[in-house]
Structure formats: C-alpha cells, structure tokens
Amino acid sequence: MKDFAAIDFEIANNERTSVCSVGVVVVRGGAFVDSYYSLIHPEPEWHWWRFTQIHGLTADDTADAPVFPKVWKEIVPKIEGLPLVAHNSPFDEGCLKAVFRMYQMDYPDYEFHCTCQAARRVFGRELPNHQLQTVAARCGYDLTAHHNALADAEACAWIAREIL
C-alpha cells in the first residue's frame, strides 16, 4: 500500500464519542506528504483521570478546542479518496463512527485497514506482543511520544509502509 492516511484518536473517557485529539499522517507514493494534529472538545465533556494518565490531556487542554465537526472539515480534503489505516482499527473506526452519529453527520463508509492485525499475520510469535510501540520498533520506528495522537499516527504510517 503506497497511498493511505494513518489516523489515531485519543479519548477523554470510556465513551467512543469523547475523542479529545486526532493525528493524521498522509502517505502518497510511499512518502509522508502531510500531517495534521488537533485537540478536540470531547463529548461528553469530562476527562477520566485514568485516560489523562495515559495521554496527558486534561479538561483544561481541551476546554477551548474545536468540536469534532470543525476539526473533521479540515481533515477531509487531506484524506479524500484514501483508505484509512490505524493500529487496532476497530477502536479508531468505532470512535469515528460514534462521533459521526453523535453529530448527525453522514458517514462516508471509509475503508479501514488494521496494522495490528497485519502485524499478527506478518510477525506472529516473533514479537512478545503486537502493541503499537512493539510493532513500530520491529519496523524500525522509535515511538518515543506514545499516546500522542500524531506520534501514534506516524508510527502506524511507518508500520503500514513496511507490512501492508
């Protein structure tokens, strides 16, 4: 796969609609050509301390952030016509579908590919697990800012170039 957009969401609480940040990396012809990161005002509008411990984002960080439809309007031209790639894509696709439903937006039935599933097929038991940072390291990418949505999208894009 040479043309795709890698995407990653972070959420504020247990609700898939609570996306609080997004990272997107666009790959064309196998080259990284564009990237995008934004905080998002989550819905529902509260941050569970456990998730804050993971990604570091708090209610103060997202209080003045744009709502999802405004952010997505900026992303659409970047990803138009491209398949989407995510590590554990059922999570990210689930978040995307949930916020589309919540904001009563028409979901365009994006094509998703999962680098986690691909890593299980390609690397099997060679790796101790198939978590993003483990697979990224196996593919030669040093994921130092894990759980930053843009860093995770970059790692996913790197993996996708190597094994999809």
FENNORFEN-V342808 format. One record per backbone hydrogen bond with DSSP energy under -1.0 kcal/mol. CO is the residue of the C=O (numbers start at 0). NH is the residue of the N-H. E is the energy in kcal/mol with one decimal. If there is no record, write none. Layout:
# FENNORFEN-V342808
co: (CO,CO)
nh: (NH,NH)
e: (E,E)
This chain:
# FENNORFEN-V342808
co: (1,3,4,5,7,9,9,11,14,17,19,20,21,22,23,24,25,25,26,27,30,33,35,37,43,47,48,49,50,51,57,58,61,65,66,67,68,70,71,74,74,75,78,82,83,84,85,87,88,89,90,91,92,93,94,95,96,97,98,99,100,110,112,113,114,115,116,117,118,122,130,131,132,133,134,135,136,141,144,147,148,149,150,151,152,153,154,155,156,157,158,159)
nh: (29,26,84,24,22,19,20,47,17,11,39,9,37,7,35,5,32,33,3,30,27,25,23,21,45,51,52,53,54,55,61,62,64,40,70,71,72,74,75,77,78,79,81,4,112,6,114,90,92,93,94,95,96,97,98,99,100,101,102,104,103,83,85,117,118,119,120,121,122,125,134,135,136,137,138,140,139,143,147,151,152,153,154,155,156,157,158,159,160,161,162,163)
e: (-2.7,-3.2,-2.4,-2.4,-2.3,-3.0,-1.3,-2.9,-1.9,-2.3,-2.5,-2.1,-1.9,-2.1,-2.4,-2.9,-2.7,-1.3,-2.3,-1.9,-2.4,-2.9,-2.6,-2.2,-1.5,-2.0,-2.2,-1.0,-2.5,-2.5,-1.4,-1.2,-1.2,-2.7,-1.7,-3.2,-1.7,-1.3,-2.6,-1.2,-1.5,-1.2,-2.6,-2.3,-2.0,-2.6,-1.9,-1.8,-3.2,-1.6,-2.3,-2.5,-2.7,-2.2,-2.5,-2.0,-2.4,-2.6,-2.2,-3.1,-1.4,-3.5,-2.2,-1.9,-2.3,-2.0,-1.8,-2.8,-3.0,-2.6,-2.6,-2.9,-1.9,-2.0,-1.7,-3.1,-1.5,-1.3,-1.8,-2.8,-2.1,-2.5,-2.3,-2.4,-2.6,-2.4,-2.5,-2.9,-2.3,-1.4,-2.5,-2.2)
